[in-house]
Amino acid sequence: MDWEKWHEVYDAPESPLARRLSTVQERVRLALDDCPAGPLRVVSLCAGQGRDLLGVLPGHPRRSDVRARLVELDPKNVEAAAGAARAAGLGGVEAVAADAALLDHYAGMVPADLVLVCGVFGNITDPDIERTIDACRQLCGSGGRVIWTRHRKDPDRVPSICEWFEERGFEREWLNDAEQVQGVGVHRFRDQPVPLRPGTRVFSFVGYDKLRA
């Protein structure tokens, strides 16, 4: 899979993924609006080109408060994200070429105020989805939010994902309409974070094409 080329679908305004991106960006904007005064931390798993955050932050009043780490394995996408952050003067945003499944790469940035898990759950197995949700208790601070996505194609895992979050101390804050092909949800952490466990791998990235084969 050429993941840099894959991002071109976002440039087709009427595509489901472009609509998903717009929805995620709006939720990022609202989350930042609602964060308390002071420094903010954001982490993004499998961040791609970082369009969900970098499409919002340059024009947001909290831009100077945000430190963010975008973790992405594909080097071309990391370069694109880093270049976009530099061009926007976002010195607090770092794009890291690393395996997002390894919790080591979030050290020093968690617990975070905002955790982005977008484009992940449709590319990993159900047990790994649940493990990743469980790991969000290490990544997300008390009162922080996780913004996540998952397609609603058969089998629709969106209801299960909501249940798995809610079994672990997260409160459902928002979920888009069930008629949308691309599900977007926001869960807010109402418990206390668990200390980060370095050396832990929480998922293996299989790819949606192989999962549906």
N, C-alpha and C positions, 0 to 999 in steps of 0.2 A: 504494500500500500504506500503510495506517495502521499504522505500526510500534508506536505506543503501544498500540493495541487488540490487535495481534498478541500482545503479551506476556500477555494474559489467559489464553492456553492453558496457561501455567505454573501457573495456579491450579486446573487440573483434575488432581488427583493421579495419576490413572491414564493420563494422556496420555503418548505417547512423549517429548514435549519436557519434560514435568515430570520424567520418569524420567531424561532426559539431564541436566537441571539438577542433580538430586540426585547423579548420578554425578560430574559436574564439580565440584560443591562438595566432595564427599568427596576428590577428587584434589587440589583446592586446599588443603584442610585438611592432607592428608598431606605435600604439598610444603612448606607453611609449617613443619610440624613438623620437617622434615628440614633446613631451611636453617640455616647456621651462625649463631652468635651475632652480634649487631650489626645495623646498619641493613639493611633489605631494600627492594628496588625491584620494583614490579610494573607492567606495562603491559598494557592490554587493547584489542584492535582491534575496532571495531564493537561496542562494549561494551553497547549497549542500555541497560537500566536498571541494569546492573552487578550483577545478582542472583547471578552466579557467585561473585564476590568478596565482595560486601556481605552475602551470606547466610552467610558464614563468619567474616569478620573481627571483627565486634563481640564475639563470645564467645571469640575465639582469644587465647592468652597472648602471641602476638607482635604484637598489634594496634598497640601503640605504636611498634614497630620499622618498620612498613610505611609507605613512601611509594608511592602508586599514582596512575597517570594513566589514566583511562578515556576513550577517544576514541570519540565517537559523533556522527553527523551530525544525527540527529533531535532537535530542540530540546526536545520534550516529554519524551523519554526521558532527555536530559541533565539536565533539571530534576528528574525523578524520582530519578535516581541521586544527584545533588547533595543533594537533600532527605533521602534515606535516609542518606547519609554524615553529614550534619549532625545528624540525629536520633540517630545512634549515637555521636556525639562523635568521629568519625574525621577529625580535622583534617589528617591526612596524605594523605587521598584527595581528588583533584580530578577532576571530570568536565568534559571539554572538548568544546564543540560544534565539531567539525572533521571533515574528511575523513580517515578512518583510513588510507586508502591512501597518503597523503603522509607520507614518513618524517620530514619537518620537525617533525611534531607530537610526536615522541618525544625530541627533543633535550633533554639534561639529565637524562633518566630511563633511559638505556641506556648500557652493557649492564645488563639487568635480571636479577634472580634468578628471576622468573616472568613468562612471556609467555602471555597468554590469547588464543587465536585460535578463539573459539567462535561458531558461527553464521555463519562467513565462507565456508568452502570449498564449502558447498552453494549459494552465491549468486554464484559467479564461475566463469569458464571454466577449463578444465584448464591452459592455459599460464599463466594468472594465479595459479592455485593453486601451481604450481611456482615462479613468481617470488616469491610471498609466502613460501614456505618458504625460498627462498634468502635473502630479506631478514631472516629470523629470525636469520641469522648476524650481522646488525648489531644486532639487538634483544636477543639473549640472551647473558648472560655465560657464561664457561666454568664448567661445572658446574650452570648454571641449567636450568630446565625450560620446555618449551612444552606447554601443554595445549590440545588442539585437538578439533574435532568435525567430522563429516561424515556425512550419512545414507548408508545402505547400499542404497538403492533403485537399480535398474538405470539407468545403469551404475554399479556399485560401484567407487568410486575409493579406498576405504580402503587396499587393498593398494598402489596406486601412491603414495599419500600417504606411507605408511610407507617405501617405497623412496626417494622423493625426500628425505625427512628423512635417511635413513641414508646416502645418497650424499654428504651435506653435513656429516658430522661429528656427527650426532645418533645417540644410542643409544636403541633402543626400550626404554622402562622398563615400560610397561603399555599394554594394549589391551583394551577390553571384549569380551565374548563376541560372536562373529560372528552370533548369532541376534538380537541387538538391532538394531532398525531404525535407531537413532541411534548411530553409532559415536563413541566417545570414546577418544582416545589421549594418551599422555604420552611425549614424547621429551626426553632429557637431552643437553645440548650438551657434547661431549667435546673440542672444538677451541678455538681462540682466536677471539674475536669480531673481526669486520671493522669498521673505523671507519664510523660513520654517514655516509651519503651524502645530505645534504639536497638537496631538489629532485627526488627520485626518487619516482615514482608506481609502486606495485607491483601494483595491480589496479584494475579497474573493477567496481563493484558492479552486477551485472545483475539479480539477483533470481531465486529458485528457480522462481517461476511462469513467468518468461520463458524460462529455460533449458530447462524441460521442455515448452514450448509446441511 
